[in-house]
């Protein structure tokens, strides 16, 4: 049945609000505890129905020493910064190609994002397959360390 008025409005001024003796409705003991108290005891049916994964371990956490973190750099970045790197001495020119050692810049993998217009000789621990393809397409060289 749908009530047109809330039940509490009818009970205003009645002292016990339909709960009988006021002492009986005093604390959280009447509710069976506060919050998640009694989840494995008196509230077990609620737990089983609405929060079945509450207890126990779930999933697997890989040890951090097994996770290898890579620090990648894109070809577009190397293209943009090529002149600055030559000026600062972190890269050099060999004929018409630019020689860059990516490990000196703090990177350990070269990715293929962006277009390149210059010829590069890049040495790095890792390359993506498409990065090698782009470098060699422009007449450059990808040297794996």
N, C-alpha and C positions, 0 to 999 in steps of 0.2 A: 504494500500500500504506500502511495506517495503522500507525504504530509505536505499540506500547504504552508504550515508554520513549523518552525523547529520545536522539538520537544522541550528544549531548555526554556523557551519563552513561556510555556505553560507552567513550568516548575519554578519560575522566579518567585522568590519570597517564601519558599516552602521549607527553608533551612536544610533539609536533608536531600533535596533534589531527587527523590525517588529511590534513595539508596538505603532506606531503613535507618538503623542506628548510625549516627555520624562517626562513631568510633571505628566502625567496621570498614569504612572507606578512606581511612586516614592516610596511610603511607603507600609506598610502592609495593609493599608486601601483598596488598590486595590484588595487584596486577601480576604478581609472580616475579617481581624484580625489575630493575631498571635496565634499559638498553638490551644488550644481548645476553643478559644473565639467564641461566637455566636453558641455554640452547641445546645442551646435551642431556637435559633432565626434563623439567616440566614443560618446556616449549619444544620438545623434540619433533612433534608432528609438524610444526611450522618450519623448523629447520629442514626436515626431510623434504618438504614440499617446495619451499621457496628458496632455500640456500643449501642445496645438496653438496656443493663443493667447499663448504665452510671448513671442514676438517681435512687433514692430510696434506702431503706435499704434492705439487703439481708441476709438471714440466721439468726442464733440464737447463741449468745455468752453466754455460761453458766457462772453464777456467780462463782468467784474463791473460795468462802467459801463453795460451794457445791461440789467442786472437791476434793476428798480424795486422797492424794498422798501416795503411798505405797513405802517402801524401802525394796526390797526383797533381799534374800541371797540364794545361791544355796547349795545343800547338798555337792557337790564336793568341794566347798570352805571350808565348815566346816570340811570335811575329811582332807583336806590339812593342815589346821591351827590348828587342834585338839591338837597337841603336844605343840605348842606355846601358845595356850590358857590355857592349864593346867599349864605351867610354869609361865605364867603371873598372874594366879589366877582367870581368867575370866571363867574357866571351871574346873570341878573336876571329879575324877574317883569314881564310885560307883560299886565296884566289877570289872567286866570285861567291863562295859559300861561307856560311857563318858557322863556327865551331863552338858548341855549347856543351859543357858538362853539367847535367841537371843536378847531380848530387851536391855540387858546390852551392847551388841555390837553395838547397834544403828539400828537394823533391826526390821521389824515388819511382815515379811512374809517369809516362808520357801518354796522354789521351789525345784523341783526334778532333776535338771540337774546334770548329772554325776553319777558315781557308788560309792557306799560306801561299805567298807569291815569291818568296826567296828560297834559295837552296840552303839547307841546313845539314850539318853533320852533328848529330846529337848522340851523346853517350849517356845511358841511364840503365839502372838495374832491370827495369821492365818497360815494355811498350804494349799498347793495344795493337791488335792486328791491323785495324784501319789506320792507325797512326803511322805504322811502318809503310803502309801502302801510299799514304799521302806524301810522306817524306821522300820516298823513292820516286814517286811520280814527278816531283820537282827537280829530280837529279841529285838529291841528297843521299845521306847514309844514316842508318840507325844502328848504333853500336851498343849491344847489350853487355853490361859489365858482369 
